[in-house]
């Protein structure tokens, strides 16, 4: 069953046709510098027509589903209106998602179209995880709470991890570390999200490529007062000029690793800050979960950087976590166990596939 998966941003459209029966990608492409999504879809249509693939349905990645959407949802005008109402929660993402949905509905009026939300997987979090300790009426009125992101990836990786370990999904207790340019951690309890590091926005939590992650909120008011920065300037600084880029001037972990290997003190310190933040969340989530099947590394850095995996797991033997450096350093791209035979907690590397997960969730609704 060929499913078209669309990830439409404000200035790009990434697409992939997934055969959910085989799990293979039949066609994929990226259209950049998009100013008109209808025109971008015309380019995509030409590629699909040349491939002669008969599409069964379309799945759309939508970043923010708020508290309203906890499952993939067939797109209607009412659903579109509700996604639009959530734009203030994700002003950088939801408008591009909406533009892609509208263009796809115009291009494929007869196909079932489904919205798959990054936040949906985290709707299982208890109030103790998602509530902030601010005035309750204000929080409720403006939807101020933790929503979490990377949910589509976590859904896929959790299912893959349970299958690899030979347990039912509802038996999986794991800390999944989604380490890429955007990075987050998730405590999965009984197969569901119990806690996650990203918050109301993707800015909270781990140190990322260009995002700061956790900071003292008072810093914002301090910079506004002392540095006379505007809200927009602080927003840009924290989202675009911080994280690894703020620490080193570059945001790519591969380049920072090369500089650290050459004894660049700035890069070495950046790695120490990055790894310590990951360990901070890992330790917190181990305490929250209690019983633990596995720690799982995924996404670009998590899947490909043996050095980061080694640094994160260093000196955790007292927690029953020990990796085999031979297995860790092996150049492989499949689901694998890199822990020692004596490690009480399994340490896995599980490549994520958000497009396949969106396709699978879309196919489930077509049936």
C-alpha positions in Angstrom: 0.0 0.0 0.0 1.8 3.2 -1.2 1.4 6.1 1.2 2.6 9.6 0.4 4.2 11.1 3.5 4.5 14.9 3.5 6.6 17.0 5.8 5.8 20.6 4.8 7.8 23.4 6.4 7.6 27.1 6.0 10.2 27.1 3.1 10.6 23.5 2.2 8.6 20.4 1.3 10.0 17.0 2.1 8.1 14.0 0.7 8.4 10.2 0.6 6.2 7.4 -0.8 6.3 4.5 1.6 5.1 1.0 0.8 3.8 0.0 4.2 3.5 -3.6 3.2 7.3 -4.0 2.6 8.5 -1.0 4.7 10.4 0.3 1.6 10.7 3.8 0.3 9.5 3.9 -3.3 10.2 7.6 -4.0 11.5 10.6 -2.1 12.4 14.2 -2.6 13.1 17.6 -1.1 11.9 20.9 -2.5 13.7 23.8 -1.0 13.2 27.6 -1.0 9.5 27.2 -1.2 7.5 30.4 -1.4 4.3 28.9 -2.9 3.3 25.5 -1.7 0.9 24.9 -4.6 3.8 25.3 -7.0 5.9 23.0 -4.9 3.3 20.3 -5.0 3.1 20.6 -8.8 6.8 19.7 -8.9 6.2 16.8 -6.6 3.2 15.7 -8.7 5.5 15.5 -11.8 7.8 13.2 -10.0 5.0 11.0 -8.8 3.4 10.9 -12.3 6.7 9.8 -13.8 7.0 7.0 -11.2 3.5 5.7 -12.1 2.8 5.0 -8.4 -0.8 4.8 -7.5 -1.2 6.4 -4.1 -3.5 5.0 -1.5 -3.6 7.9 1.0 -1.5 10.8 2.3 0.0 11.3 5.8 1.0 14.7 7.0 3.5 15.5 9.7 2.0 18.2 12.0 4.3 19.5 14.7 1.9 20.7 17.3 -1.4 19.0 18.2 -1.9 20.7 21.6 -4.0 18.8 24.1 -6.7 18.2 21.5 -5.0 15.6 19.3 -3.7 12.4 20.9 -4.1 10.1 17.8 -3.6 10.4 14.1 -6.6 12.1 12.7 -8.4 12.2 9.3 -8.3 15.7 8.0 -11.5 17.6 7.7 -12.2 21.3 7.6 -12.9 21.2 11.3 -9.5 19.6 12.0 -7.8 22.2 9.8 -9.4 24.9 11.8 -8.2 23.4 15.0 -4.7 23.0 13.8 -4.8 26.7 12.7 -5.9 27.6 16.2 -2.7 26.0 17.5 -0.5 28.2 15.5 0.4 30.5 18.5 1.9 27.3 20.2 4.1 26.5 17.1 4.4 29.7 15.0 7.5 28.4 13.2 6.0 25.0 12.2 2.2 24.7 12.1 1.7 27.4 9.3 4.0 25.4 7.0 2.3 22.2 7.9 -1.1 23.8 7.1 0.1 25.2 3.8 1.2 21.7 2.8 -2.1 20.1 3.8 -4.1 22.7 1.8 -1.9 22.2 -1.2 -2.2 18.4 -0.9 -6.0 18.5 -0.6 -6.2 20.6 -3.7 -3.8 18.3 -5.6 -5.4 15.0 -4.4 -9.1 15.8 -3.6 -10.1 12.2 -3.7 -7.5 10.7 -1.4 -7.8 10.2 2.4 -5.5 12.5 4.2 -4.3 12.1 7.7 -2.6 14.4 10.2 0.1 12.7 12.4 1.1 14.9 15.3 4.6 15.1 16.9 3.0 15.8 20.2 0.4 13.0 20.2 2.6 10.3 21.7 3.1 12.4 24.8 -0.6 12.8 25.6 -0.2 9.9 27.9 2.0 11.9 30.3 0.5 12.3 33.8 -0.1 15.8 35.2 3.0 15.4 37.4 5.0 15.4 34.2 3.2 17.9 32.0 2.1 20.7 34.5 4.2 23.7 35.2 4.0 25.2 38.7 2.4 28.5 37.6 -1.0 30.0 38.4 -3.5 27.4 37.4 -6.1 29.6 35.8 -3.5 31.3 33.6 -2.1 27.9 32.5 -5.5 26.6 31.6 -6.6 29.7 29.7 -3.5 29.8 27.5 -2.6 26.2 27.3 0.6 26.5 29.2 1.9 23.0 29.8 4.5 20.5 28.6 3.5 19.0 25.3 6.7 17.3 24.1 7.9 16.7 20.6 9.6 14.0 18.4 6.6 11.9 19.3 6.4 10.1 15.9 10.0 9.1 16.3 9.4 7.9 19.8 6.4 5.9 18.8 8.4 4.1 16.1 11.5 3.5 18.2 9.6 2.3 21.2 7.8 -0.4 19.1 11.1 -1.4 17.5 12.9 -1.6 20.8 10.2 -3.8 22.4 10.3 -6.1 19.3 14.1 -6.3 19.5 14.0 -7.1 23.2 11.3 -9.7 22.7 8.8 -8.1 25.0 5.3 -6.7 24.5 5.2 -2.9 24.0 3.2 -2.5 27.2 6.1 -4.2 29.0 8.7 -1.7 27.8 10.3 0.7 30.3 13.0 2.6 28.6 14.8 5.9 28.3 14.9 6.9 24.6 17.5 9.5 23.6 16.6 11.2 20.4 19.9 13.0 19.6 20.0 15.0 16.5 20.2 18.7 15.6 17.0 18.9 17.6 17.4 16.7 20.6 15.2 15.3 23.4 14.8 12.5 25.9 11.7 10.5 26.7 10.9 8.2 29.6 8.7 5.4 28.2 6.7 3.6 30.9 4.7 0.5 30.0 5.2 1.5 26.3 3.8 5.0 26.7 5.4 8.4 27.2 5.7 9.2 30.9 7.9 12.2 30.7 9.9 14.1 28.1 12.5 16.8 28.0 10.9 19.2 25.5 8.2 21.3 26.9 5.5 23.7 25.7 7.9 24.4 22.8 10.9 22.5 21.4 13.2 24.9 23.2 13.2 23.1 26.7 15.5 20.3 27.7 18.8 19.1 26.1 21.5 21.2 24.5 20.8 21.1 20.7 22.4 22.3 17.5 21.1 25.9 17.8 18.7 25.8 20.7 19.8 26.4 24.3 17.7 23.8 26.0 17.2 24.5 29.8 18.1 27.9 31.1 17.1 29.9 34.2 13.9 31.8 33.0 15.3 34.8 34.9 18.0 35.1 32.2 15.4 36.3 29.7 14.3 39.2 31.9 17.9 40.0 32.8 18.9 40.2 29.1 15.8 42.3 28.3 16.7 44.8 31.0 20.5 44.9 30.9 21.3 44.1 27.3 18.1 45.8 26.1 17.2 42.9 23.8 13.7 42.7 22.4 11.4 39.6 22.8 12.1 38.8 19.2 15.9 39.1 19.6 15.8 36.9 22.7 13.6 34.4 20.9 16.0 34.2 18.0 19.1 34.0 20.2 17.7 31.1 22.2 16.4 29.2 19.2 18.8 30.0 16.4 22.1 31.2 17.9 22.5 29.1 21.0 23.1 25.4 21.8 26.3 24.0 20.2 26.4 27.0 17.8 26.4 29.4 20.7 29.1 27.5 22.5 31.4 26.9 19.5 30.2 28.9 16.5 29.1 25.8 14.7 26.1 23.5 15.2 27.2 20.2 13.5 28.3 17.6 16.1 30.6 16.0 13.5 32.6 19.2 13.1 32.7 19.8 16.9 34.0 16.2 17.3 36.8 16.8 14.9 37.8 20.0 16.7 37.7 18.3 20.0 39.9 15.5 18.7 42.4 18.2 17.7 42.3 19.5 21.3 40.3 22.6 20.7 39.3 23.6 24.3 36.1 25.3 23.1 34.9 22.1 21.4 35.9 19.9 24.3 34.0 22.0 26.7 30.9 22.0 24.4 31.0 18.2 24.4 31.2 18.1 28.2 28.2 20.5 28.5 26.2 18.5 25.9 26.9 15.1 27.5 26.3 16.3 31.0 22.8 17.6 30.1 22.0 14.2 28.5 23.2 12.4 31.6 21.1 14.7 33.8 17.9 13.7 32.0 19.0 10.1 31.8 19.5 9.9 35.6 16.2 11.7 36.3 14.2 9.4 34.1 15.8 6.3 35.5 14.7 7.5 38.9 11.2 8.2 37.6 10.8 4.8 35.9 12.4 2.6 38.6 12.4 -0.6 36.6 14.3 -0.3 33.3 14.6 -2.6 30.2 16.8 -0.4 28.1 18.4 2.8 27.2 17.9 3.5 23.5 19.9 5.9 21.2 18.3 7.2 18.0 18.4 10.0 15.4 21.4 11.4 13.6 23.8 11.8 16.5 22.4 9.0 18.6 22.7 6.5 15.7 26.0 7.6 14.2 28.2 9.0 17.0 29.9 6.2 18.9 31.8 8.8 20.8 28.6 10.5 22.2 27.2 7.1 23.1 30.4 6.2 24.9 30.6 9.5 26.8 26.9 9.3 27.9 27.3 5.8 29.2 30.6 6.3 30.9 30.8 5.7 34.6 27.2 4.3 34.9 28.2 0.8 36.0 26.6 1.5 39.4 23.3 1.9 37.6 23.8 -1.4 35.8 24.7 0.3 32.5 27.8 -0.8 30.6 28.5 -0.8 26.9 30.9 -3.0 24.9 33.2 -0.6 23.0 33.8 -3.1 20.3 30.0 -3.3 19.6 29.7 0.4 20.0 32.4 1.3 17.5 31.1 -1.2 14.9 29.9 0.6 11.7 26.4 -0.7 11.5 23.0 0.8 10.6 20.5 -1.7 12.1 18.8 -2.3 15.4 21.5 -3.5 17.7 22.6 -4.1 21.3 25.9 -2.5 22.3 25.8 -3.4 26.0 28.1 -5.9 27.6 26.8 -9.4 28.5 27.0 -8.3 32.2 25.1 -5.1 31.8 21.8 -5.2 33.7 20.2 -2.6 31.4 20.4 -3.2 27.7 21.8 -0.3 25.6 20.3 -0.3 22.1 20.9 1.7 19.0 17.6 1.8 17.0 17.5 3.9 13.8 14.3 6.0 13.6 12.0 6.1 10.6 9.4 8.8 11.1 8.2 8.6 7.5 7.4 4.9 7.9 5.7 5.5 11.2 3.5 8.3 9.6 2.8 5.9 6.7 1.8 3.1 9.1 -0.4 5.3 11.2 -2.1 6.7 8.0 -2.6 3.2 6.6 -4.2 2.0 9.8 -6.9 4.7 9.4 -7.5 3.8 5.8 -8.4 0.3 7.0 
